Amino acid sequence: MKIFESDMSEEDAQKVSDAYSKEANSSLFGVIFHLLILIFFNFQFKELGYYKYLILLLPVISTIYQLKKAINIFFLNPIRKDLELQKKIAITLIISKKTEGYKDFELPNGSDCIEFEENPYFASLDVSENSFYNTKIGDEVNFELSKYGKWIIAVYSKSKNIDYNTYKQRKSK
């Protein structure tokens, strides 16, 4: 694994800002949606007494989860530091395993997946079919990330962009 630090271009800063805005908007929508569901269920089950609280347990838990996510995004995220200092890091990881997705039907992980050797950043990427077939085990994959928030700016291998749907981060030990 190789790590390099460099300055962000204006285009890179815009990508980080756009990704943050998308995540913030999604989080805000989730909080509002869950609060509305909670209010709806609260007024819907007035006559049930104690059973009302059992019915409300799941909406309350999901609302708390959404609030926690929103607080992390709006108040604890180092996005301001990333955009102020304009620093990014480039990480080179090596593909250790490839898993082909399901073509006939969709399962929870039905897309093509590439996994990386042990590193503190990423475990795997779910990639497009084209990106899956353009990479091999042992190839180097380069990630450009914002330095503090670790927002993904670009992913490429052999100067070809890798189209990815989702990624799995390494769990801290």
N, C-alpha and C positions, 0 to 999 in steps of 0.2 A: 504494500500500500504506500502510495506516494501522496504527499500533501504540499501544495504550494499556495502562497497568498499573493493576491494582486489587487489592483484597483478595479472598481466596477465602472463600466461604461454607463452612459445615460440610458441606453437600451436595457442593460441589466437591471439598473435601479427601477426602471419602469416595470419590468417583469416581476420584480419582488413586490413592488407597490400594488400591482394588479392582483397578484396571488393573495396578498394580505387583504385587500379590499373584498375579494371574492369570499375568502374564509370568514371575514368579519360580517359581511352581509348574510351569509348562510347561518352563522351563529345567532345573529340578531333575529332572523326569521324563525329559527328553531325555538328561541326563548319565547317569542310572542305567540307562536303556534301552541307551544306546550302550556303556556299560561291560559290561553283561551280554552283549550281542552279541559284544563283543571277547573276553570270557572264554570264551564258548561256542565261538567259532571257534578260539581258541587250543587248547582241549582236543580239538576235533574233528579237527584236521589235524596230529597229532603225528608221523606217519610220513612226511610229505612233504619234510622237510628244508628246503632253501632256498626251495622253491616255497611253503612255508607263509607266508613273509614277504611274498611277492607277493600271496597271497590276503588276508593281513591288512592290506595297505596301505590299502585303502578304509575298513574299519572304524576303523583308527587315525586316519586323517585326519578322518573324521566325528566321532570322539570328541574329538579336539583342538579342532575347531570348536565343539562343544557346550560343552566346558570353558571356552573363551574367552568364549563368550556368557554362561555362568553367572557367570564372574568379573566381567564387565562389569556384569551386572545386580545382583549381590550386593555388590560392593565399590566400583565406580566410578560408580554411578548416584547422582545428586544428589537422590534421593527424600526423604531425611531433611531436607535443606535446604528443599525445597518444602513439606513438612508442618510444619516448624518455623516458617518465616517467613510461610506462608499467603499467598503472592503469586501472582497469575496475570497473564498478558498476553492482550490481545484483539487479533487481527490481522484486518484486512479485506483480502481478495484479490479480484481481478476475474477472472471466467471468460473465458478467451480461446478455448477450443475445446471442443466436445462430440463424443464418439464413441459411437455406439450399439453395444451389444453384440450378440452372436449369439443368436438366439432358438431356432433349430432344433437346434443341437448345441453342446456345450461345447468351447471352445478354452482355452488357458492364460489369455487375458484375454477371457472371454466376457461380461463384465458391462459395463453402461453406465459411461462414464468422462467426467468433466469435468476439463479442464486449466486451469491458471491462468497469468496473465501472469508474467513474470520476477520472482522473489522468492527470498529465501534460505531459505524454510521448506518449502513443498510444491510439487511439480510437478503432481500430479493426485490425484483421488479416484475410486475405483470405487464408484458409488452405486447405490441401488435404482432400479427403473424409475419409481416415483412421484416420487422426488427429481429424477431426470433430467428428467422432463417438466415439473416445477414451476420449473425454472431456465432461464434464457436466457443466450446469450453477452452479456457486458457486465454481468451481474448481480454484485452484491457478495456474497461469501460470508464470513461471520464465523467465526473460530476462536477458542475460548478454550483456552489452554494453560497448564500450570503453568510458572512462570517459568524454573526452572533445568533441570528434566528434560524439558521440552517434551512432557508427557503431555497428550493431547487430552481436554478436559473437555466441550466442546460444539462442534457445527458447525451453523450455521443461516444461512438466507438469507430476508430479508423476514419475520422472526420465525417462520419454519417450520423445524423441525429437518430436517437432511439426514441420511438414513440412509446410512451408508457401510460398505463391507466392508473395504477396504484403502486405503492411501494410499501414495504414492511421495514420498519426501523429495527435495529438491534435493541434488545432489552438490556438495560443496565444491570450489571451484576453487583 
